[in-house]
């Protein structure tokens, strides 16, 4: 597969997952601001922006439901929902030969429907826009799973989706890492990650911060847990690497980083999970960045190609040019 197509599929997976997670997090935050009069809108909005990596306005500008929605949902800067959908569509347009027609039509229709969804949100509330994005992202995931062959293209798409899922879930947990174990804000973590119903079924309705953190970080069966996503990403890298197995170590840096993160979570005692949780989450977030850089260097880096000028045997000149 061409490096540019692999890179496009990788980033399509990341951008669609980022748009969906951002919509989920924004939707839960908006509901919290509207339903709970004790919540400080400005503080909650700034925490949300920090979680999503979006620069907050000056302190003298007080934020509320609509101002934070403008920034997170409709903003034209990096990290907003509109920006993520736009970037996913641009990558799909440049890689039409490796994406299915259904995937392209889904992304294109989603992009073309953003203006109408924004108008509906301004009339009926931010939930309308968030619901539109989560529905379209779910449709895209279903179409990609059902219309792509399980080849390298699908593996790059799934790899990008899994890495972004880990990053966004870790950001979400980090926003509540300093809260009391009895804080009701832990429920918002479950709802933002789409884990509320699966968690209640698993733990029989008992809401406990330790069990919530354990479920989102370590659960083997929940597809949005950090451990499950790391394992999927690790499997994708194993299948992408066609070289013979090494007898001594991981074959590539990205594989090594993912394996170390997965092992760290797999064997950590659940009883100490909340101990030093912020540092552990920051390490996972840094790992996601390093994995992204290692994957780009391994698969997408444009290396020089070698040509020979002159057919003079030993006197031939070796020339390197950029690919």
N, C-alpha and C positions, 0 to 999 in steps of 0.2 A: 504494500500500500504506500502511496506517495505520502511524504511527510506532511505536506500541507493539508491533505485530506484527513490524516490521522489527527492533526492538531485541531482542525475544524470540528471533528466529531467529539474530541475530548472537551472542547470549550462549549459546544452545544449542550452536552450533558451537564456541565457546571453551571452555565447560565440559566438553563431551565430549572434546575434544582434550586438555584439561588433565588429566582423569581418566586417559586412556590413557597420556599421557607420564609422569605421576606413577607409575603402576603399573609401567611399563617401567623407570624409573629405580630405583624401590624394589626391584624383582625382581633387577636386576643387582647392586645394592649388597648385598642379603641373600646372594646367592650368593657374592660376594666375601668377605663376613665369615665365612661358614660354611666356605669352601674354603681360604682363605689364613690360616694361623695367624700370619703376620707382620704382618697388618693390625691396627691399633689400632681396636677397635670404637667407642670413644668419639669419637675424632677423625674417623673415617669417617662416623659418624652425624651429627656436627655439621656436617660439610661438606655432607652430603646435605640437612639441614634448611636450611642457608644457600642452597643452590642452588634449593630449592623456595620460598624466601621464608617459611618457617615459623619462628617464634620458638623458639630453643633454650631448654631448661631451664637452671637455675642450674649453674655449673661444678662445684659439689660433688656433683651428681647424675650418676653415670656412666651413659652410655647403652650399650645393647647391641642385639642383633637385635630382640628383642621390644618393648623400650621405644620404639625408633624406628618400628617397625611400628605401634604403638598411635597414635603421633602422626601419621604420614604417611597411613596407610590408614584407621584407624577413628575418628580424632579428629573432633569436631564443630565445629572451628574452620575458618576460611577457609583454603583451600589443600589440605585433606585430600581423599582420594579420595571418601569418603562425602559430604562437603560438596559437591564438584563434581557428583556424580551427582544429589544432591538438588536442587541449583539448576537443573541442566539439565531435570529433570523438572518443576519448578515453572514454568519458562519455557515448556515445551511445553504444560503444562496451561492456561496463559493464552493460548495462541495456537493452539488446536485448529483454527481455521478455515483456517490457512495451513500446517499440518503434515499429513502423510498419516497415516492410521490405523495403518499399519505402523510408522511412526516413533514415534508415541505409545505403542503397545503394547510396542515394544522398550524404550523408556526406562522405562515403568511397570513392566515385568517385571524389568528390571535393578534398579530401586530396591527392589522387593518381594523380590528375591532376595539383597539385601545381607546380611541377618541370617544366612541359611543359608550364604552364602559366608564370612562371618566365623567361624562355628562350624567350618566345614571347615578354615579356615586355622589356627585355634587347635589343631585336632587333628592336622593333617598338615603345617603349615608355611605361611609367608606366600606361597609361590609359588602356592598354590591360589587365593588371593584375587586376586593380580595377574593370573593367567591368566584368571580369570573376567572381570575388568574389561577386559582387552585384547580378549578374544573378543567381549564385548558391544559395545565401542566400534567394533570392526571391523564387526560386524553392523549397527550404527546407520548407519555411514558408507555401507555398501553399500545399505541401504534408502533412505537419503536420496538417494543418487545415482541409484537406479533408480525411485523413486516420486514425485519432485518434478519438476514442469515447470521448464524452464530459464528461469524468470522472475526478478523481483527478489527474491522470497523465497529462492530457491536461492542467488542471488548474495550475499545477506546472510549466509546460513548458511556458505557457502564462504569469505567474507571473514573472518568470525570464526574459523573453523577455521585459516585460513592465518596470520593475525596471531598466534594463540596458538601455532601450530607454530614460528614464528620465535622467539618469546619463550622457549619451553621449550628449543629447541635451543641458543639462545645461552646460556641458563643452564647447560645441560649442558656446553658447551664451556668456559665460564668457570671451572667447577670444576676443570678440568685445565690451564688456560692457563699456570700456573706450573710444571708438571711438566717433568721432563727429556724430551727428544725420544725417548729410549730407554725411557721408563717403560712398563711393561705396562698401566698404568692407562688409556692411550689406547684400548686394546681395549674397555674398559668403555664408553667414549663411543660406539663403534660399536654395541655391543650394546644400549645404552639407547635409541639412536635408531632401532633396527631396521635398521641399515645394515651389519651385519657381513658378511652373505653378498653383497650387491651390491658392497661395497667389494672383497672378496676376488676376485670375478669380474672387476672392472674392473682391478685392479692385480696380478693373478696371484699373490695370496697374500703380497705384500710388505707388511709392517707398518711404516710410517714415519709419524712424527707430522706431518710437513709434508704428506704425501699424505692423511692422515686428515683434517686440518683443511681442506685444499683440497676434499676430496670432500664433507664435510658442509656447508661454506659455499658452494661454488661450482658443484657438479655441476649441469648443466642437465637431466639425465634422471632423477635420483633425486628422487622426490616429496617427501621429507622434508628436502631440503637447504634452506638458508636462501635461496639465490638463487631456487630454483624456487618456494618459498612466497611470496616477495616478488613475483615476477612474476605468480603467480596472483591475489594480493590486488590488485595494480595493475590487472589485467585486469577484475576484478570492479568496481572503482571506475569504470573507464572505461565499462563497460556500464551501471552504475547512473546515471551522469550523462547526462541526455537533452538537455542544452543544446548549442548549436552549439559547435564547437571554437574555442578561443581562439587568436589568432594570435601571442600573445606569451609566455604562461606557463601553468603548470598551473592548472586551473579552481578547484581546492579545495585546502585546506591538506593534507588527508590524502593526496591524490594527489601533491602536491609532495613530501611527506616520503617516501612509498614510492618515488617515482621517484629521489630522491636516494640513498636507501639501495641500491636496485637498481643504479644506475649506479656507485656506489662499489665494490660487489663485482664488477660485470661487468668493470671495467677495471683492477682491482688486479693487479699482477704476482704470480703464485703464489709466486715465490721470496722475497717479502718478507711473505708472509701472516702468519707467526708473529712478525714484528717488531712490538712494541707491540700484541700480540693482546688483552691484557686491556682496553686503552683502546678498541680497535675494538669489542669485544663489549659493553662498557658503553654505547657510543654506539648500537649496534643495539638494545639493551634499552630505552634511553631513547626511541629512535625508535618502538618498539612502543607505549610508553605514550602518546606524543604522537599517534600515529595513532589509537589508541583514543579519545582525548579529542576529536580532530578529527572522527572519524566520528560520535561521539555528538552533538557540537554541530551538525554538518551535517544529520544525518538524524533524530535522536531528540529534539532540543531542543524543548520545548513553548513555542512563541511565543504572544504575546498575539494575540487576534483583535479586530477593530474592529467596533463597532456604532454606530448612530446613533440618538439619542433625540430625539423631536419632529420633526414634519414641517413645519418653518418655513423652508425654503429656506436663506438665508444665516445664519439664527440657529440652525440645527441644532447640537446638542452632540455632539462626538466622545467616545465612551467606550471605553476599553480594559479588557479583563478577561483574566484568565489562562485559557488553553485547558484 
